[in-house]
Amino acid sequence: MRSPLPHYQVTDSRMMPFTLRRILTALTVAWLALTLSFVALRWLPGDALDATLTRAGVPPEEIALRRAELGFDDPIWQQYTTYLAGVGRGDLGESLISGQPVSEMIGQNLGPTATLALTALMIAIMLGVTLGILAGLMPRWGRYPAEATASLMLSTPVYWTATLAIYLFTVKLAWLPGVGGGGPRHLILPACILGFHTAGSIAQVTRASLREAATQDFVRTARAKGLANLDVLDHILRVGLLPVIAVVALQLGFLLGGTVITETIFVRRGLGNVLLIAINNRDYPVIQGVIALSALIYSVINALADILYGWIDPRVGNGE
């Protein structure tokens, strides 16, 4: 028996312009984020030189000389073009505090953040999709607890859940280490906490998409043709889970750029801690570098997700 699923013809000639548009859009978004951060940081009063050198008792004349050496007294358009030229060469500048190249600082801390984010995302996908299926397709006995759990994931602050987990699994039960990043065991608690909260959005999108898919004509056709319930469920899942691709990509972008709270609570090395220290010290080059990387990763991941979605369902690429 032929599958009642709708069939879409893939048109390479239409998908190629769509792919190029999405890549161009991703690069444009990353450039806009970089530009906005550059301008906004220079509107704020003071910088790392003022904060550190003044506290160290350096005379104002020497501070002014140092600012001139770094080009901080140049017109903002000149600073911007110089910075963009450096970014084009892969040079993100140097930390105003340590003098270490920003690209080197990012390279040293990207690995722990990526490991935490990807592990948390795997946990979030498994938990979120499971809860979404239960909330979207199951009877009341499975739907209500799943919906309540998803709401709890979205409404509970990360710091509260993390503190509770450390108290329970580290202080009381002594099962897992609560802080540090010495090995795989140190990854379990922060990844589970981050994955728990990320799963809420995935669960809600999955639930809404499956409920919508269950009302489509192809489902009624499948039931009318006498397909078994498992076959009908398979058709619903194959169509209803497509939008989850987009939300998973969105969450991955957030995870890679938004691990500040988790890394701080669990005292883990990573980009989150680098960004937090740079903000406290008003270390503009470091802040700009982390923001630029986060914006680029976020934009590229979402562009790739849209392209993948478009290849799976060409109606997206065709503008339908």
NORKATA-V84598 format. One record per backbone hydrogen bond with DSSP energy under -1.0 kcal/mol. CO is the residue of the C=O (numbers start at 1). NH is the residue of the N-H. E is the energy in kcal/mol with one decimal. If there is no record, write none. Layout:
<<CO	NH	E> <CO	NH	E>>
//
This chain:
<<11	15	-2.0> <12	16	-2.1> <14	18	-1.2> <15	19	-2.8> <16	20	-2.4> <17	21	-2.5> <18	22	-2.2> <19	23	-2.2> <20	24	-2.5> <21	25	-2.5> <22	26	-2.3> <23	27	-2.2> <24	28	-2.1> <25	29	-2.5> <26	30	-2.1> <27	31	-2.2> <28	32	-2.5> <29	33	-2.5> <30	34	-2.2> <31	35	-2.5> <32	36	-2.9> <33	37	-2.2> <34	38	-2.0> <35	39	-2.5> <36	40	-2.9> <37	41	-2.3> <38	42	-1.1> <47	51	-2.3> <48	52	-2.8> <49	53	-1.8> <50	54	-1.1> <51	55	-1.1> <52	56	-1.7> <53	58	-2.5> <54	57	-1.4> <59	63	-1.8> <60	64	-2.6> <61	65	-2.0> <62	66	-2.3> <63	67	-2.3> <64	68	-2.1> <65	69	-2.0> <66	70	-1.7> <67	72	-2.3> <71	74	-1.1> <75	79	-2.2> <76	80	-2.4> <77	81	-2.3> <78	82	-2.2> <79	83	-2.3> <80	84	-2.7> <81	85	-2.3> <82	86	-1.8> <83	87	-2.5> <84	88	-2.3> <86	91	-3.5> <87	90	-1.4> <93	102	-2.7> <95	99	-1.3> <100	95	-2.6> <101	105	-2.0> <102	106	-2.6> <103	107	-2.2> <104	108	-2.0> <105	109	-1.1> <106	110	-1.7> <109	113	-1.2> <110	114	-2.9> <111	115	-2.6> <112	116	-2.2> <113	117	-2.8> <114	118	-2.7> <115	119	-2.1> <116	120	-2.4> <117	121	-2.2> <118	122	-2.1> <119	123	-2.0> <120	124	-2.5> <121	125	-2.8> <122	126	-2.1> <123	127	-2.5> <124	128	-3.3> <125	129	-2.5> <126	130	-1.5> <127	131	-2.4> <128	132	-2.5> <129	133	-2.4> <130	134	-2.2> <131	135	-2.9> <132	136	-2.0> <133	137	-2.3> <134	138	-1.3> <139	142	-1.3> <139	143	-2.6> <140	144	-2.0> <142	146	-1.1> <143	147	-2.5> <144	148	-2.4> <145	149	-2.2> <146	150	-2.3> <147	151	-2.2> <148	152	-2.1> <149	153	-2.1> <150	154	-1.6> <151	155	-1.9> <152	156	-1.8> <157	161	-2.0> <158	162	-2.9> <159	163	-2.1> <160	164	-2.4> <161	165	-2.5> <162	166	-2.4> <163	167	-2.3> <164	168	-2.4> <165	169	-2.8> <166	170	-1.7> <166	171	-2.0> <167	172	-2.2> <168	173	-2.3> <169	175	-2.4> <169	176	-1.8> <184	187	-1.3> <187	191	-2.3> <188	192	-2.5> <189	193	-2.6> <190	194	-2.5> <191	195	-2.8> <192	196	-2.5> <193	197	-1.8> <194	198	-1.9> <195	199	-1.9> <198	202	-1.1> <199	203	-2.6> <200	204	-2.1> <201	205	-2.3> <202	206	-2.4> <203	207	-2.5> <204	208	-2.4> <205	209	-2.5> <206	210	-2.4> <207	211	-2.2> <208	212	-1.9> <209	213	-2.6> <210	214	-2.1> <212	215	-1.3> <213	216	-1.5> <216	220	-1.4> <217	221	-2.6> <218	222	-2.0> <219	223	-2.4> <220	224	-2.5> <221	225	-1.9> <222	227	-2.1> <223	226	-1.4> <228	232	-2.3> <229	233	-2.6> <230	234	-2.1> <231	235	-1.9> <232	236	-2.3> <233	237	-2.5> <234	238	-2.2> <235	239	-1.5> <236	240	-3.5> <237	241	-2.0> <239	242	-1.1> <242	245	-1.7> <243	247	-1.4> <244	248	-2.5> <245	249	-2.1> <246	250	-2.2> <247	251	-2.5> <248	252	-2.3> <249	253	-2.1> <250	254	-1.9> <251	255	-2.7> <252	256	-2.5> <253	257	-1.4> <254	258	-1.7> <259	263	-2.8> <260	264	-2.0> <261	265	-2.7> <262	266	-2.4> <263	268	-2.6> <266	180	-2.3> <270	274	-1.8> <271	275	-2.8> <272	276	-2.3> <273	277	-2.6> <274	278	-2.2> <275	279	-2.4> <276	280	-2.2> <277	281	-2.0> <278	283	-2.8> <282	48	-1.5> <282	284	-1.4> <283	287	-2.0> <284	288	-2.9> <285	289	-2.1> <286	290	-2.4> <287	291	-2.4> <288	292	-2.6> <289	293	-2.2> <290	294	-2.7> <291	295	-2.8> <292	296	-2.2> <293	297	-2.7> <294	298	-2.7> <295	299	-2.5> <296	300	-2.7> <297	301	-2.6> <298	302	-1.9> <299	303	-2.2> <300	304	-2.7> <301	305	-2.2> <302	306	-2.2> <303	307	-2.4> <304	308	-2.7> <305	309	-2.6> <306	310	-2.5> <307	311	-2.1> <308	312	-2.1> <309	313	-3.1> <313	316	-2.2> <314	318	-2.2> <315	320	-2.9> <316	319	-1.0>>
//
